Amino acid sequence: MTRKSFAATTPLHIGEVGLNARDANALADFYKNLLGLTETETQAGEIRLGVAGTTLLVIRDTPDALRDDAREAGLFHTAFLLPERRDLARWLQFALSQGLRLEGASDHLVSEAVYLSDPEGNGIEIYVDRPAEDWPRKGQEIDMKTLPLDVDALMATLSADDAGWSGAPEGTVIGHIHLRVGDPARAGQWWNEVVGLETMARYGSQAEFLASGGYHHHVGVNNWRSAGAGPRDRKRAGLSYVLFTGEGAGEARSIHDPWGTEIRFA
């Protein structure tokens, strides 16, 4: 049996992320190639993708949607958490062999991560956590930084005869989502008071990281591109909703953050 990641054992954790796509079939094909996600269910106008029968991503066909605007509130990235460090090394080896356009590779002290975007501009993080007992702390907060990823050390986890990447392994989850907001402090307060997440770290006034059950973050909020943004234009492609699950989710319901982002519970 695959051991569950810390991120997926907390009272609240992310079950799935919904995206509105201008070309759902093309976007689904991208994620199938990128991560080896498979279709868990297909309904009219909607493609559900996941791992080992568990849905992680729901892509809704909205061909008339406006293109997403990074200056508005919305999705900064969806972060796919792999079970083991070697899984990230295998995926990176695959990504480089495929000529995928990567946008960054970082060591956050609590995790190691690689960044890119999908064809419709939705940010993606592929990452692996370090053991929770090794996460550094600064006062009451977890100390997260953005340092260059030691790619050589990561790739050294693979043996010469390693089988290589064969798709996201069982146990892959969406570890966190990062949202564009107009005011991170206001967003943080909303997640604290309405959802019950705890603030785990802050990057000055520009970003805040929040979580359930002591994880480093299930939700990040920032204004790096969207300072002062008002409510999200629902006619745009991009983020449709984020669904939280777990013993703390309570009854099925849907609420909206101050920027109109739909947050579901199940």
VOGU-3710 file (C-alpha; in Angstrom, 3 decimals, decimal comma):
1> mtrksfaatt> 0,000/0,000/0,000  1,328/3,452/-0,940  2,049/5,651/2,064  0,013/8,855/1,998  1,909/12,139/1,864  1,622/14,393/4,910  -0,227/16,908/2,737  -3,049/14,411/2,165  -3,501/13,275/5,776  -4,463/16,589/7,380
11> plhigevgln> -8,040/17,452/8,436  -8,391/19,573/5,294  -6,464/18,891/2,100  -6,937/19,416/-1,605  -8,910/16,804/-3,479  -9,083/18,314/-6,938  -8,705/21,504/-8,958  -11,091/22,572/-11,711  -9,920/24,481/-14,783  -11,949/26,232/-17,460
21> ardanaladf> -10,240/25,625/-20,802  -10,596/27,215/-24,206  -9,631/23,831/-25,692  -10,310/21,111/-23,137  -9,119/18,219/-25,289  -5,782/19,851/-26,048  -5,259/20,809/-22,408  -6,141/17,310/-21,229  -3,661/15,843/-23,712  -0,975/18,137/-22,323
31> yknllgltet> -1,497/16,929/-18,746  -1,639/13,305/-19,902  1,776/13,714/-21,522  3,219/15,897/-18,773  2,358/13,672/-15,834  0,852/10,531/-17,249  -2,557/11,391/-15,826  -5,366/9,162/-17,059  -9,051/9,828/-17,600  -11,036/8,817/-14,540
41> etqageirlg> -14,372/9,882/-15,992  -15,575/11,870/-18,986  -18,867/13,722/-19,040  -20,338/16,095/-21,569  -18,047/19,127/-21,718  -15,803/17,905/-18,906  -12,671/15,731/-18,719  -11,587/14,328/-15,357  -7,942/13,301/-15,003  -6,163/11,583/-12,167
51> vagttllvir> -3,907/8,850/-10,846  -4,925/5,277/-10,004  -8,592/6,146/-10,444  -8,492/9,196/-8,148  -9,437/12,465/-9,841  -7,009/15,364/-9,392  -7,854/17,695/-12,264  -11,213/18,519/-13,839  -11,014/20,318/-17,189  -14,215/21,978/-18,334
61> dtpdalrdda> -14,608/22,931/-22,001  -15,327/26,675/-22,269  -14,327/27,564/-25,860  -15,775/31,080/-25,663  -13,858/31,981/-22,486  -11,527/34,960/-22,498  -7,833/34,225/-22,026  -6,653/34,287/-18,440  -4,999/37,531/-17,300  -2,117/37,150/-14,844
71> reaglfhtaf> -2,811/40,649/-13,486  -6,218/39,541/-12,229  -7,118/37,304/-9,312  -6,938/33,628/-10,163  -4,570/30,683/-10,292  -0,845/31,221/-9,810  -0,112/27,496/-9,933  -1,388/24,017/-9,159  1,255/21,998/-7,297  1,457/18,247/-7,941
81> llperrdlar> 3,179/16,460/-5,064  5,082/13,277/-5,944  5,595/10,586/-3,284  9,399/10,202/-3,442  12,455/12,299/-4,298  13,413/9,810/-6,998  10,032/10,413/-8,629  10,921/14,078/-9,095  14,314/13,116/-10,512  12,661/10,706/-12,952
91> wlqfalsqgl> 10,110/13,318/-13,989  12,798/15,988/-14,508  14,837/13,578/-16,616  11,708/12,925/-18,700  10,864/16,636/-18,994  14,338/17,467/-20,257  14,258/14,602/-22,762  10,914/15,899/-24,069  12,210/19,446/-24,434  9,535/20,823/-22,119
101> rlegasdhlv> 9,930/24,526/-21,429  10,716/24,808/-17,730  10,410/28,156/-15,952  12,230/27,534/-12,682  13,706/24,991/-10,290  13,881/25,821/-6,586  14,839/24,520/-3,177  12,318/25,850/-0,644  13,986/24,142/2,356  10,745/22,245/2,993
111> seavylsdpe> 10,539/20,967/-0,582  12,218/20,745/-3,970  10,251/21,995/-6,951  10,231/22,536/-10,701  7,956/25,064/-12,409  6,346/25,432/-15,825  3,044/26,493/-17,414  0,415/24,697/-19,467  -0,593/25,884/-22,978  -3,361/28,121/-21,577
121> gngieiyvdr> -1,048/29,866/-19,131  -1,956/28,016/-15,927  1,076/27,701/-13,668  2,257/24,240/-12,616  4,592/23,098/-9,855  5,940/19,553/-9,692  7,480/18,948/-6,283  8,542/16,602/-3,525  8,571/17,303/0,204  11,464/16,931/2,568
131> paedwprkgq> 10,632/15,068/5,811  8,499/17,274/8,061  10,923/16,835/10,958  13,578/18,592/8,854  11,511/21,681/8,055  13,299/24,707/9,541  11,397/27,164/11,682  11,705/30,849/12,345  9,824/31,693/15,503  6,262/30,451/15,129
141> eidmktlpld> 6,518/30,154/11,351  8,011/27,593/9,003  11,085/29,015/7,297  10,625/28,682/3,540  13,027/30,228/1,059  13,526/30,196/-2,701  17,025/28,907/-3,411  18,428/27,305/-6,589  17,628/23,616/-6,870  20,673/21,350/-6,662
151> vdalmatlsa> 19,840/19,406/-9,806  22,991/17,266/-9,622  22,128/16,090/-6,118  18,559/15,359/-7,170  19,601/13,344/-10,214  22,146/11,431/-8,124  19,213/9,651/-6,457  18,791/7,621/-9,670  20,839/4,516/-10,351  22,320/3,857/-13,783
161> ddagwsgape> 19,705/1,186/-14,482  16,724/3,179/-13,165  13,578/2,378/-15,115  12,804/6,068/-15,618  9,535/7,968/-15,628  6,430/5,948/-16,456  3,748/8,374/-15,324  2,729/9,825/-11,985  2,959/7,049/-9,395  0,134/6,043/-7,100
171> gtvighihlr> 0,121/8,455/-4,177  0,580/11,558/-6,327  -1,729/14,319/-5,066  -2,294/18,022/-5,446  -0,287/19,133/-2,434  -1,185/22,807/-2,635  -2,531/25,578/-4,787  -1,189/29,091/-5,082  -3,622/31,908/-5,831  -3,248/35,394/-7,267
181> vgdparagqw> -5,062/37,886/-5,033  -5,246/41,637/-4,674  -4,279/41,738/-0,984  -2,474/38,774/0,674  -3,170/40,009/4,214  -6,911/40,190/3,545  -6,786/36,795/1,827  -4,891/35,264/4,731  -7,428/36,575/7,211  -10,261/35,094/5,133
191> wnevvgletm> -8,610/31,662/5,008  -7,949/31,862/8,757  -11,430/32,896/9,791  -13,715/31,326/7,182  -11,900/28,096/6,277  -9,866/27,610/9,448  -6,413/27,307/7,881  -3,415/28,404/9,941  -0,854/30,883/8,652  2,434/28,995/8,373
201> arygsqaefl> 4,701/31,601/6,743  4,737/35,066/5,201  6,913/36,712/2,559  6,593/40,289/3,796  3,373/41,839/2,567  3,487/40,060/-0,793  2,610/36,456/0,042  1,141/34,296/2,771  1,130/30,518/3,144  -1,646/28,662/4,984
211> asggyhhhvg> -2,331/25,078/5,921  -4,318/22,519/7,858  -2,774/20,171/10,381  0,739/21,604/10,410  1,606/21,114/6,733  3,864/23,812/5,274  1,053/25,072/3,037  -2,056/23,869/1,278  -2,773/27,401/0,037  -0,453/30,178/-1,008
221> vnnwrsagag> -1,726/33,677/-1,798  0,319/36,415/-3,445  0,085/39,745/-5,234  3,318/39,451/-7,229  1,414/40,113/-10,453  -2,035/41,052/-9,163  -1,582/43,805/-6,564  -4,863/45,622/-6,037  -6,842/43,208/-8,204  -10,594/43,178/-7,783
231> prdrkragls> -13,014/40,241/-8,167  -12,093/37,666/-10,776  -13,813/37,875/-14,175  -15,723/34,582/-14,336  -15,746/34,762/-18,142  -12,013/34,035/-18,230  -10,378/30,671/-18,728  -8,225/29,365/-15,916  -9,218/28,461/-12,394  -12,793/27,222/-11,988
241> yvlftgegag> -12,698/25,919/-8,403  -10,622/24,237/-5,715  -12,119/21,301/-3,817  -11,057/20,484/-0,251  -11,720/17,160/1,386  -10,843/15,427/4,652  -12,424/14,895/8,048  -12,524/18,661/8,579  -14,447/19,386/5,374  -17,894/19,037/6,923
251> earsihdpwg> -20,982/18,981/4,724  -20,699/19,446/0,971  -20,868/23,140/0,163  -19,397/25,898/-1,974  -18,157/29,329/-0,879  -16,217/32,124/-2,541  -13,155/34,031/-1,364  -13,130/37,861/-1,515  -12,009/37,698/-5,171  -14,783/35,342/-6,245
261> teirfa> -12,677/32,158/-6,385  -14,936/29,173/-5,734  -13,863/26,910/-2,863  -15,723/23,630/-2,555  -15,827/21,159/0,321  -16,740/17,488/0,124
//
